[in-house]
Amino acid sequence: MYVHPELAPVLEQLPPLADPYADIEGTRAGLHALARHFPADRGGVVSERFAVPRPDGSALAVEVYRPAGVPGALPVVLQFHGGGYTFGQAPPGEDRTAIELVREVRAAVVSVEYRLAPEHRCPAAAEDCYLAVEWAAGQAAALGVDSARLAVSGHSAGGGLAAAVALMARDRGGPALVHQALVVPDLDDSAGTGPTPADADPRLPDGPFVRQGWRHYLPEGSGAYPYAAAARADDLRGLPAASIIVCGLDPLRDTGLAYARRLTDAGVPVALHYVPGAWHGFEMFAPESRLARDATAHWTGRLRAALHGERG
Protein backbone atom coordinates (compact mmCIF):
# COMPACT_ATOMS: atom_id res chain seq x y z
CA MET A 1 0.00 0.00 0.00
CA TYR A 2 1.58 3.29 -1.12
CA VAL A 3 1.26 6.11 1.43
CA HIS A 4 2.50 9.53 0.37
CA PRO A 5 5.70 10.42 2.28
CA GLU A 6 4.12 13.63 3.54
CA LEU A 7 1.29 11.63 5.16
CA ALA A 8 3.22 8.61 6.45
CA PRO A 9 4.08 10.23 9.83
CA VAL A 10 0.43 11.25 10.24
CA LEU A 11 -0.84 7.75 9.53
CA GLU A 12 1.59 6.28 12.06
CA GLN A 13 -0.15 8.27 14.80
CA LEU A 14 -3.68 7.12 13.97
CA PRO A 15 -5.38 4.42 16.04
CA PRO A 16 -7.53 1.71 14.44
CA LEU A 17 -10.70 3.24 13.01
CA ALA A 18 -13.69 2.83 15.32
CA ASP A 19 -17.06 1.85 13.89
CA PRO A 20 -19.19 5.03 13.91
CA TYR A 21 -22.32 3.05 13.06
CA ALA A 22 -22.20 1.01 16.27
CA ASP A 23 -23.79 3.97 18.10
CA ILE A 24 -25.20 6.41 15.57
CA GLU A 25 -26.63 8.87 18.10
CA GLY A 26 -23.41 8.77 20.10
CA THR A 27 -21.34 9.46 17.00
CA ARG A 28 -23.52 12.41 16.05
CA ALA A 29 -23.27 13.85 19.56
CA GLY A 30 -19.51 13.35 19.54
CA LEU A 31 -19.10 15.15 16.23
CA HIS A 32 -21.17 18.09 17.47
CA ALA A 33 -19.14 18.26 20.69
CA LEU A 34 -15.90 18.20 18.68
CA ALA A 35 -17.10 21.04 16.45
CA ARG A 36 -18.00 23.14 19.48
CA HIS A 37 -14.66 22.37 21.14
CA PHE A 38 -12.79 23.58 18.04
CA PRO A 39 -15.00 26.43 16.82
CA ALA A 40 -14.54 27.80 13.33
CA ASP A 41 -12.99 31.24 12.87
CA ARG A 42 -15.99 33.31 11.82
CA GLY A 43 -14.05 36.54 11.42
CA GLY A 44 -15.57 38.56 8.59
CA VAL A 45 -18.33 36.00 8.00
CA VAL A 46 -21.94 36.35 9.15
CA SER A 47 -24.77 33.82 8.93
CA GLU A 48 -28.54 33.57 9.19
CA ARG A 49 -30.76 30.52 9.58
CA PHE A 50 -33.91 29.90 7.55
CA ALA A 51 -36.68 27.30 7.57
CA VAL A 52 -37.57 26.15 4.05
CA PRO A 53 -41.07 24.62 3.79
CA ARG A 54 -41.26 21.08 2.45
CA PRO A 55 -44.32 19.85 0.53
CA ASP A 56 -45.41 17.77 3.55
CA GLY A 57 -45.54 20.82 5.83
CA SER A 58 -42.28 20.16 7.67
CA ALA A 59 -39.30 22.47 7.31
CA LEU A 60 -35.75 22.08 6.03
CA ALA A 61 -33.17 24.04 8.03
CA VAL A 62 -30.53 25.92 6.06
CA GLU A 63 -27.93 28.45 7.12
CA VAL A 64 -26.71 31.15 4.75
CA TYR A 65 -23.13 32.28 5.33
CA ARG A 66 -21.80 35.40 3.63
CA PRO A 67 -18.96 37.91 3.86
CA ALA A 68 -19.83 40.78 6.16
CA GLY A 69 -20.36 44.18 4.60
CA VAL A 70 -20.00 43.15 0.95
CA PRO A 71 -22.53 45.01 -1.24
CA GLY A 72 -24.23 43.68 -4.35
CA ALA A 73 -25.61 40.30 -5.33
CA LEU A 74 -23.15 37.54 -4.51
CA PRO A 75 -22.74 34.24 -6.32
CA VAL A 76 -24.06 31.37 -4.22
CA VAL A 77 -22.84 27.85 -3.43
CA LEU A 78 -25.11 25.16 -2.03
CA GLN A 79 -22.89 23.14 0.30
CA PHE A 80 -23.87 19.57 1.27
CA HIS A 81 -21.95 18.03 4.16
CA GLY A 82 -20.48 14.54 4.21
CA GLY A 83 -20.95 11.77 6.74
CA GLY A 84 -22.05 8.63 4.94
CA TYR A 85 -25.61 9.99 4.55
CA THR A 86 -25.89 9.38 8.32
CA PHE A 87 -23.59 11.85 10.16
CA GLY A 88 -21.81 15.12 9.63
CA GLN A 89 -24.35 17.85 10.31
CA ALA A 90 -22.54 20.82 11.87
CA PRO A 91 -23.99 22.69 14.87
CA PRO A 92 -25.71 25.99 13.96
CA GLY A 93 -23.19 28.57 12.82
CA GLU A 94 -20.27 26.12 12.90
CA ASP A 95 -20.07 24.76 9.35
CA ARG A 96 -16.32 25.15 8.92
CA THR A 97 -16.41 24.21 5.24
CA ALA A 98 -19.06 26.84 4.51
CA ILE A 99 -17.15 29.52 6.39
CA GLU A 100 -13.92 28.74 4.55
CA LEU A 101 -15.77 28.65 1.22
CA VAL A 102 -17.13 32.16 1.81
CA ARG A 103 -13.54 33.41 2.02
CA GLU A 104 -11.99 31.23 -0.68
CA VAL A 105 -14.74 31.58 -3.28
CA ARG A 106 -16.01 35.08 -2.41
CA ALA A 107 -19.61 33.90 -2.38
CA ALA A 108 -22.61 33.31 -0.19
CA VAL A 109 -22.78 29.68 0.95
CA VAL A 110 -25.98 27.86 1.85
CA SER A 111 -25.29 25.02 4.29
CA VAL A 112 -28.09 22.46 3.99
CA GLU A 113 -29.19 20.37 6.99
CA TYR A 114 -30.68 17.57 4.94
CA ARG A 115 -32.46 14.70 6.66
CA LEU A 116 -30.22 11.86 7.78
CA ALA A 117 -30.45 8.11 7.48
CA PRO A 118 -31.49 5.71 8.86
CA GLU A 119 -34.40 7.74 10.26
CA HIS A 120 -34.94 9.30 6.83
CA ARG A 121 -33.86 7.11 3.97
CA CYS A 122 -33.56 7.78 0.25
CA PRO A 123 -34.91 9.96 -1.32
CA ALA A 124 -35.12 12.32 1.68
CA ALA A 125 -31.58 13.72 1.50
CA ALA A 126 -31.54 14.22 -2.26
CA GLU A 127 -34.97 15.89 -2.29
CA ASP A 128 -33.95 18.17 0.58
CA CYS A 129 -30.82 19.25 -1.26
CA TYR A 130 -32.73 19.95 -4.46
CA LEU A 131 -35.38 21.87 -2.51
CA ALA A 132 -32.60 24.05 -1.08
CA VAL A 133 -31.33 24.83 -4.58
CA GLU A 134 -34.82 25.82 -5.74
CA TRP A 135 -35.30 27.94 -2.62
CA ALA A 136 -31.98 29.78 -3.01
CA ALA A 137 -32.76 30.58 -6.64
CA GLY A 138 -36.33 31.64 -5.85
CA GLN A 139 -35.30 33.84 -2.93
CA ALA A 140 -32.27 35.35 -4.66
CA ALA A 141 -33.37 38.96 -4.33
CA ALA A 142 -34.24 38.63 -0.64
CA LEU A 143 -31.00 36.80 0.08
CA GLY A 144 -28.85 39.22 -1.90
CA VAL A 145 -27.50 36.55 -4.24
CA ASP A 146 -27.30 36.13 -7.99
CA SER A 147 -29.39 33.17 -9.20
CA ALA A 148 -27.45 33.18 -12.49
CA ARG A 149 -24.29 32.26 -10.57
CA LEU A 150 -25.34 29.17 -8.67
CA ALA A 151 -23.19 26.12 -7.88
CA VAL A 152 -23.29 22.98 -5.74
CA SER A 153 -20.50 21.35 -3.77
CA GLY A 154 -20.03 18.55 -1.30
CA HIS A 155 -17.61 16.14 0.34
CA SER A 156 -18.09 12.37 0.30
CA ALA A 157 -21.84 11.73 0.69
CA GLY A 158 -22.32 15.46 0.11
CA GLY A 159 -20.46 15.09 -3.18
CA GLY A 160 -22.82 12.30 -4.15
CA LEU A 161 -25.77 14.53 -3.32
CA ALA A 162 -24.28 17.45 -5.28
CA ALA A 163 -23.94 15.19 -8.33
CA ALA A 164 -27.50 13.97 -7.87
CA VAL A 165 -28.81 17.54 -7.58
CA ALA A 166 -27.04 18.48 -10.82
CA LEU A 167 -28.91 15.64 -12.53
CA MET A 168 -32.21 16.68 -10.92
CA ALA A 169 -31.82 20.31 -11.98
CA ARG A 170 -31.17 19.22 -15.57
CA ASP A 171 -34.02 16.71 -15.73
CA ARG A 172 -36.60 18.85 -13.92
CA GLY A 173 -35.82 22.09 -15.70
CA GLY A 174 -34.67 23.59 -12.42
CA PRO A 175 -32.20 26.35 -11.66
CA ALA A 176 -29.20 26.40 -13.98
CA LEU A 177 -25.96 25.46 -12.24
CA VAL A 178 -22.60 26.81 -13.35
CA HIS A 179 -20.46 24.23 -11.52
CA GLN A 180 -20.48 21.09 -9.40
CA ALA A 181 -17.58 20.55 -6.99
CA LEU A 182 -17.37 16.87 -6.04
CA VAL A 183 -14.78 16.23 -3.32
CA VAL A 184 -14.05 12.50 -2.86
CA PRO A 185 -17.69 11.92 -3.87
CA ASP A 186 -19.73 8.90 -2.75
CA LEU A 187 -21.54 8.36 -6.03
CA ASP A 188 -22.37 4.68 -6.35
CA ASP A 189 -23.96 2.16 -4.01
CA SER A 190 -21.71 -0.50 -5.53
CA ALA A 191 -18.65 1.28 -4.07
CA GLY A 192 -16.71 -0.88 -1.66
CA THR A 193 -18.18 -4.18 -2.81
CA GLY A 194 -14.84 -5.35 -4.23
CA PRO A 195 -11.24 -4.95 -3.08
CA THR A 196 -10.34 -1.36 -2.21
CA PRO A 197 -6.94 0.32 -1.71
CA ALA A 198 -7.39 0.71 2.06
CA ASP A 199 -8.63 -2.78 2.95
CA ALA A 200 -5.27 -3.85 4.37
CA ASP A 201 -5.04 -1.08 7.00
CA PRO A 202 -7.46 -0.97 9.96
CA ARG A 203 -6.73 2.73 10.48
CA LEU A 204 -8.32 3.77 7.19
CA PRO A 205 -11.90 3.88 5.86
CA ASP A 206 -12.35 0.77 3.73
CA GLY A 207 -14.98 -0.91 1.57
CA PRO A 208 -17.14 -2.25 4.43
CA PHE A 209 -17.04 1.21 6.04
CA VAL A 210 -18.50 2.76 2.89
CA ARG A 211 -21.07 0.01 2.48
CA GLN A 212 -22.55 0.65 5.93
CA GLY A 213 -23.56 4.18 4.96
CA TRP A 214 -25.28 2.96 1.81
CA ARG A 215 -27.14 0.24 3.73
CA HIS A 216 -28.58 2.87 6.05
CA TYR A 217 -29.46 5.26 3.22
CA LEU A 218 -30.93 2.95 0.58
CA PRO A 219 -33.93 0.82 1.53
CA GLU A 220 -35.02 -2.23 -0.40
CA GLY A 221 -36.49 -1.30 -3.77
CA SER A 222 -34.80 2.09 -3.95
CA GLY A 223 -33.64 1.35 -7.48
CA ALA A 224 -36.82 2.93 -8.81
CA TYR A 225 -35.68 6.37 -7.63
CA PRO A 226 -33.44 7.74 -10.40
CA TYR A 227 -31.25 9.92 -8.15
CA ALA A 228 -30.43 7.39 -5.42
CA ALA A 229 -26.85 7.21 -6.70
CA ALA A 230 -25.61 9.62 -9.35
CA ALA A 231 -23.39 7.02 -11.00
CA ARG A 232 -26.49 5.02 -11.95
CA ALA A 233 -27.55 7.73 -14.42
CA ASP A 234 -27.48 6.54 -18.02
CA ASP A 235 -27.07 9.98 -19.60
CA LEU A 236 -24.64 12.59 -18.26
CA ARG A 237 -24.93 15.04 -21.14
CA GLY A 238 -25.82 18.65 -20.42
CA LEU A 239 -24.53 18.72 -16.85
CA PRO A 240 -22.53 21.64 -15.43
CA ALA A 241 -18.74 21.55 -15.46
CA ALA A 242 -17.25 19.59 -12.58
CA SER A 243 -14.18 19.65 -10.40
CA ILE A 244 -13.51 16.25 -8.83
CA ILE A 245 -11.07 15.22 -6.10
CA VAL A 246 -10.05 11.55 -5.87
CA CYS A 247 -7.64 10.01 -3.34
CA GLY A 248 -5.45 7.01 -4.06
CA LEU A 249 -6.25 5.10 -0.84
CA ASP A 250 -9.96 5.90 -0.86
CA PRO A 251 -12.48 3.06 -1.30
CA LEU A 252 -14.39 5.61 -3.41
CA ARG A 253 -11.41 6.07 -5.74
CA ASP A 254 -12.54 3.86 -8.62
CA THR A 255 -16.13 5.11 -8.73
CA GLY A 256 -14.89 8.72 -8.66
CA LEU A 257 -12.48 8.10 -11.53
CA ALA A 258 -15.16 6.27 -13.52
CA TYR A 259 -17.63 9.12 -13.06
CA ALA A 260 -15.04 11.68 -14.16
CA ARG A 261 -14.40 9.64 -17.29
CA ARG A 262 -18.11 9.28 -18.03
CA LEU A 263 -18.66 13.01 -17.64
CA THR A 264 -15.79 13.69 -20.01
CA ASP A 265 -17.15 11.21 -22.55
CA ALA A 266 -20.52 13.01 -22.31
CA GLY A 267 -18.90 16.33 -23.22
CA VAL A 268 -18.92 17.80 -19.72
CA PRO A 269 -15.78 19.78 -18.80
CA VAL A 270 -14.03 18.04 -15.90
CA ALA A 271 -11.05 19.18 -13.82
CA LEU A 272 -9.83 16.04 -12.05
CA HIS A 273 -7.31 16.20 -9.22
CA TYR A 274 -5.83 12.88 -8.09
CA VAL A 275 -4.12 12.76 -4.68
CA PRO A 276 -1.71 9.79 -4.61
CA GLY A 277 -1.14 7.94 -1.36
CA ALA A 278 -3.90 9.80 0.50
CA TRP A 279 -6.92 8.33 2.26
CA HIS A 280 -10.55 9.41 2.51
CA GLY A 281 -10.70 12.51 4.73
CA PHE A 282 -6.92 12.85 5.03
CA GLU A 283 -7.13 16.64 5.03
CA MET A 284 -8.84 16.59 8.45
CA PHE A 285 -5.70 15.00 9.91
CA ALA A 286 -3.13 16.90 7.85
CA PRO A 287 -4.77 20.24 6.95
CA GLU A 288 -1.47 22.06 6.57
CA SER A 289 0.11 19.45 4.31
CA ARG A 290 0.94 20.43 0.75
CA LEU A 291 -1.36 17.66 -0.49
CA ALA A 292 -4.33 19.06 1.43
CA ARG A 293 -3.63 22.65 0.40
CA ASP A 294 -3.24 21.68 -3.26
CA ALA A 295 -6.44 19.61 -3.28
CA THR A 296 -8.44 22.39 -1.65
CA ALA A 297 -6.99 25.02 -3.97
CA HIS A 298 -7.93 22.86 -6.96
CA TRP A 299 -11.65 22.59 -6.32
CA THR A 300 -12.17 25.99 -4.68
CA GLY A 301 -10.22 27.64 -7.49
CA ARG A 302 -12.39 26.07 -10.19
CA LEU A 303 -15.50 26.93 -8.23
CA ARG A 304 -14.39 30.55 -7.83
CA ALA A 305 -13.51 30.81 -11.52
CA ALA A 306 -16.91 29.47 -12.57
CA LEU A 307 -18.80 31.84 -10.27
CA HIS A 308 -16.78 34.96 -11.09
CA GLY A 309 -16.06 34.33 -14.77
CA GLU A 310 -12.34 34.00 -14.17
CA ARG A 311 -9.88 31.93 -16.13
CA GLY A 312 -8.60 28.82 -14.43
C-alpha positions as CSV (number, residue, x, y, z in Angstrom):
1,M,0.0,0.0,0.0
2,Y,1.6,3.3,-1.1
3,V,1.3,6.1,1.4
4,H,2.5,9.5,0.4
5,P,5.7,10.4,2.3
6,E,4.1,13.6,3.5
7,L,1.3,11.6,5.2
8,A,3.2,8.6,6.5
9,P,4.1,10.2,9.8
10,V,0.4,11.3,10.2
11,L,-0.8,7.8,9.5
12,E,1.6,6.3,12.1
13,Q,-0.1,8.3,14.8
14,L,-3.7,7.1,14.0
15,P,-5.4,4.4,16.0
16,P,-7.5,1.7,14.4
17,L,-10.7,3.2,13.0
18,A,-13.7,2.8,15.3
19,D,-17.1,1.8,13.9
20,P,-19.2,5.0,13.9
21,Y,-22.3,3.1,13.1
22,A,-22.2,1.0,16.3
23,D,-23.8,4.0,18.1
24,I,-25.2,6.4,15.6
25,E,-26.6,8.9,18.1
26,G,-23.4,8.8,20.1
27,T,-21.3,9.5,17.0
28,R,-23.5,12.4,16.1
29,A,-23.3,13.8,19.6
30,G,-19.5,13.3,19.5
31,L,-19.1,15.1,16.2
32,H,-21.2,18.1,17.5
33,A,-19.1,18.3,20.7
34,L,-15.9,18.2,18.7
35,A,-17.1,21.0,16.4
36,R,-18.0,23.1,19.5
37,H,-14.7,22.4,21.1
38,F,-12.8,23.6,18.0
39,P,-15.0,26.4,16.8
40,A,-14.5,27.8,13.3
41,D,-13.0,31.2,12.9
42,R,-16.0,33.3,11.8
43,G,-14.0,36.5,11.4
44,G,-15.6,38.6,8.6
45,V,-18.3,36.0,8.0
46,V,-21.9,36.3,9.1
47,S,-24.8,33.8,8.9
48,E,-28.5,33.6,9.2
49,R,-30.8,30.5,9.6
50,F,-33.9,29.9,7.5
51,A,-36.7,27.3,7.6
52,V,-37.6,26.2,4.0
53,P,-41.1,24.6,3.8
54,R,-41.3,21.1,2.4
55,P,-44.3,19.9,0.5
56,D,-45.4,17.8,3.5
57,G,-45.5,20.8,5.8
58,S,-42.3,20.2,7.7
59,A,-39.3,22.5,7.3
60,L,-35.8,22.1,6.0
61,A,-33.2,24.0,8.0
62,V,-30.5,25.9,6.1
63,E,-27.9,28.4,7.1
64,V,-26.7,31.2,4.8
65,Y,-23.1,32.3,5.3
66,R,-21.8,35.4,3.6
67,P,-19.0,37.9,3.9
68,A,-19.8,40.8,6.2
69,G,-20.4,44.2,4.6
70,V,-20.0,43.1,1.0
71,P,-22.5,45.0,-1.2
72,G,-24.2,43.7,-4.4
73,A,-25.6,40.3,-5.3
74,L,-23.1,37.5,-4.5
75,P,-22.7,34.2,-6.3
76,V,-24.1,31.4,-4.2
77,V,-22.8,27.9,-3.4
78,L,-25.1,25.2,-2.0
79,Q,-22.9,23.1,0.3
80,F,-23.9,19.6,1.3
81,H,-21.9,18.0,4.2
82,G,-20.5,14.5,4.2
83,G,-21.0,11.8,6.7
84,G,-22.1,8.6,4.9
85,Y,-25.6,10.0,4.6
86,T,-25.9,9.4,8.3
87,F,-23.6,11.8,10.2
88,G,-21.8,15.1,9.6
89,Q,-24.4,17.8,10.3
90,A,-22.5,20.8,11.9
91,P,-24.0,22.7,14.9
92,P,-25.7,26.0,14.0
93,G,-23.2,28.6,12.8
94,E,-20.3,26.1,12.9
95,D,-20.1,24.8,9.4
96,R,-16.3,25.1,8.9
97,T,-16.4,24.2,5.2
98,A,-19.1,26.8,4.5
99,I,-17.1,29.5,6.4
100,E,-13.9,28.7,4.5
101,L,-15.8,28.7,1.2
102,V,-17.1,32.2,1.8
103,R,-13.5,33.4,2.0
104,E,-12.0,31.2,-0.7
105,V,-14.7,31.6,-3.3
106,R,-16.0,35.1,-2.4
107,A,-19.6,33.9,-2.4
108,A,-22.6,33.3,-0.2
109,V,-22.8,29.7,0.9
110,V,-26.0,27.9,1.9
111,S,-25.3,25.0,4.3
112,V,-28.1,22.5,4.0
113,E,-29.2,20.4,7.0
114,Y,-30.7,17.6,4.9
115,R,-32.5,14.7,6.7
116,L,-30.2,11.9,7.8
117,A,-30.4,8.1,7.5
118,P,-31.5,5.7,8.9
119,E,-34.4,7.7,10.3
120,H,-34.9,9.3,6.8
121,R,-33.9,7.1,4.0
122,C,-33.6,7.8,0.3
123,P,-34.9,10.0,-1.3
124,A,-35.1,12.3,1.7
125,A,-31.6,13.7,1.5
126,A,-31.5,14.2,-2.3
127,E,-35.0,15.9,-2.3
128,D,-34.0,18.2,0.6
129,C,-30.8,19.3,-1.3
130,Y,-32.7,19.9,-4.5
131,L,-35.4,21.9,-2.5
132,A,-32.6,24.1,-1.1
133,V,-31.3,24.8,-4.6
134,E,-34.8,25.8,-5.7
135,W,-35.3,27.9,-2.6
136,A,-32.0,29.8,-3.0
137,A,-32.8,30.6,-6.6
138,G,-36.3,31.6,-5.9
139,Q,-35.3,33.8,-2.9
140,A,-32.3,35.3,-4.7
141,A,-33.4,39.0,-4.3
142,A,-34.2,38.6,-0.6
143,L,-31.0,36.8,0.1
144,G,-28.9,39.2,-1.9
145,V,-27.5,36.5,-4.2
146,D,-27.3,36.1,-8.0
147,S,-29.4,33.2,-9.2
148,A,-27.4,33.2,-12.5
149,R,-24.3,32.3,-10.6
150,L,-25.3,29.2,-8.7
151,A,-23.2,26.1,-7.9
152,V,-23.3,23.0,-5.7
153,S,-20.5,21.4,-3.8
154,G,-20.0,18.6,-1.3
155,H,-17.6,16.1,0.3
156,S,-18.1,12.4,0.3
157,A,-21.8,11.7,0.7
158,G,-22.3,15.5,0.1
159,G,-20.5,15.1,-3.2
160,G,-22.8,12.3,-4.2
161,L,-25.8,14.5,-3.3
162,A,-24.3,17.4,-5.3
163,A,-23.9,15.2,-8.3
164,A,-27.5,14.0,-7.9
165,V,-28.8,17.5,-7.6
166,A,-27.0,18.5,-10.8
167,L,-28.9,15.6,-12.5
168,M,-32.2,16.7,-10.9
169,A,-31.8,20.3,-12.0
170,R,-31.2,19.2,-15.6
171,D,-34.0,16.7,-15.7
172,R,-36.6,18.8,-13.9
173,G,-35.8,22.1,-15.7
174,G,-34.7,23.6,-12.4
175,P,-32.2,26.4,-11.7
176,A,-29.2,26.4,-14.0
177,L,-26.0,25.5,-12.2
178,V,-22.6,26.8,-13.4
179,H,-20.5,24.2,-11.5
180,Q,-20.5,21.1,-9.4
181,A,-17.6,20.6,-7.0
182,L,-17.4,16.9,-6.0
183,V,-14.8,16.2,-3.3
184,V,-14.1,12.5,-2.9
185,P,-17.7,11.9,-3.9
186,D,-19.7,8.9,-2.7
187,L,-21.5,8.4,-6.0
188,D,-22.4,4.7,-6.4
189,D,-24.0,2.2,-4.0
190,S,-21.7,-0.5,-5.5
191,A,-18.7,1.3,-4.1
192,G,-16.7,-0.9,-1.7
193,T,-18.2,-4.2,-2.8
194,G,-14.8,-5.3,-4.2
195,P,-11.2,-5.0,-3.1
196,T,-10.3,-1.4,-2.2
197,P,-6.9,0.3,-1.7
198,A,-7.4,0.7,2.1
199,D,-8.6,-2.8,2.9
200,A,-5.3,-3.8,4.4
201,D,-5.0,-1.1,7.0
202,P,-7.5,-1.0,10.0
203,R,-6.7,2.7,10.5
204,L,-8.3,3.8,7.2
205,P,-11.9,3.9,5.9
206,D,-12.4,0.8,3.7
207,G,-15.0,-0.9,1.6
208,P,-17.1,-2.3,4.4
209,F,-17.0,1.2,6.0
210,V,-18.5,2.8,2.9
211,R,-21.1,0.0,2.5
212,Q,-22.5,0.7,5.9
213,G,-23.6,4.2,5.0
214,W,-25.3,3.0,1.8
215,R,-27.1,0.2,3.7
216,H,-28.6,2.9,6.0
217,Y,-29.5,5.3,3.2
218,L,-30.9,2.9,0.6
219,P,-33.9,0.8,1.5
220,E,-35.0,-2.2,-0.4
221,G,-36.5,-1.3,-3.8
222,S,-34.8,2.1,-3.9
223,G,-33.6,1.3,-7.5
224,A,-36.8,2.9,-8.8
225,Y,-35.7,6.4,-7.6
226,P,-33.4,7.7,-10.4
227,Y,-31.3,9.9,-8.2
228,A,-30.4,7.4,-5.4
229,A,-26.9,7.2,-6.7
230,A,-25.6,9.6,-9.4
231,A,-23.4,7.0,-11.0
232,R,-26.5,5.0,-12.0
233,A,-27.6,7.7,-14.4
234,D,-27.5,6.5,-18.0
235,D,-27.1,10.0,-19.6
236,L,-24.6,12.6,-18.3
237,R,-24.9,15.0,-21.1
238,G,-25.8,18.7,-20.4
239,L,-24.5,18.7,-16.9
240,P,-22.5,21.6,-15.4
241,A,-18.7,21.5,-15.5
242,A,-17.2,19.6,-12.6
243,S,-14.2,19.6,-10.4
244,I,-13.5,16.2,-8.8
245,I,-11.1,15.2,-6.1
246,V,-10.0,11.6,-5.9
247,C,-7.6,10.0,-3.3
248,G,-5.4,7.0,-4.1
249,L,-6.2,5.1,-0.8
250,D,-10.0,5.9,-0.9
251,P,-12.5,3.1,-1.3
252,L,-14.4,5.6,-3.4
253,R,-11.4,6.1,-5.7
254,D,-12.5,3.9,-8.6
255,T,-16.1,5.1,-8.7
256,G,-14.9,8.7,-8.7
257,L,-12.5,8.1,-11.5
258,A,-15.2,6.3,-13.5
259,Y,-17.6,9.1,-13.1
260,A,-15.0,11.7,-14.2
261,R,-14.4,9.6,-17.3
262,R,-18.1,9.3,-18.0
263,L,-18.7,13.0,-17.6
264,T,-15.8,13.7,-20.0
265,D,-17.2,11.2,-22.5
266,A,-20.5,13.0,-22.3
267,G,-18.9,16.3,-23.2
268,V,-18.9,17.8,-19.7
269,P,-15.8,19.8,-18.8
270,V,-14.0,18.0,-15.9
271,A,-11.1,19.2,-13.8
272,L,-9.8,16.0,-12.1
273,H,-7.3,16.2,-9.2
274,Y,-5.8,12.9,-8.1
275,V,-4.1,12.8,-4.7
276,P,-1.7,9.8,-4.6
277,G,-1.1,7.9,-1.4
278,A,-3.9,9.8,0.5
279,W,-6.9,8.3,2.3
280,H,-10.5,9.4,2.5
281,G,-10.7,12.5,4.7
282,F,-6.9,12.9,5.0
283,E,-7.1,16.6,5.0
284,M,-8.8,16.6,8.4
285,F,-5.7,15.0,9.9
286,A,-3.1,16.9,7.8
287,P,-4.8,20.2,6.9
288,E,-1.5,22.1,6.6
289,S,0.1,19.4,4.3
290,R,0.9,20.4,0.8
291,L,-1.4,17.7,-0.5
292,A,-4.3,19.1,1.4
293,R,-3.6,22.6,0.4
294,D,-3.2,21.7,-3.3
295,A,-6.4,19.6,-3.3
296,T,-8.4,22.4,-1.6
297,A,-7.0,25.0,-4.0
298,H,-7.9,22.9,-7.0
299,W,-11.7,22.6,-6.3
300,T,-12.2,26.0,-4.7
301,G,-10.2,27.6,-7.5
302,R,-12.4,26.1,-10.2
303,L,-15.5,26.9,-8.2
304,R,-14.4,30.6,-7.8
305,A,-13.5,30.8,-11.5
306,A,-16.9,29.5,-12.6
307,L,-18.8,31.8,-10.3
308,H,-16.8,35.0,-11.1
309,G,-16.1,34.3,-14.8
310,E,-12.3,34.0,-14.2
311,R,-9.9,31.9,-16.1
312,G,-8.6,28.8,-14.4
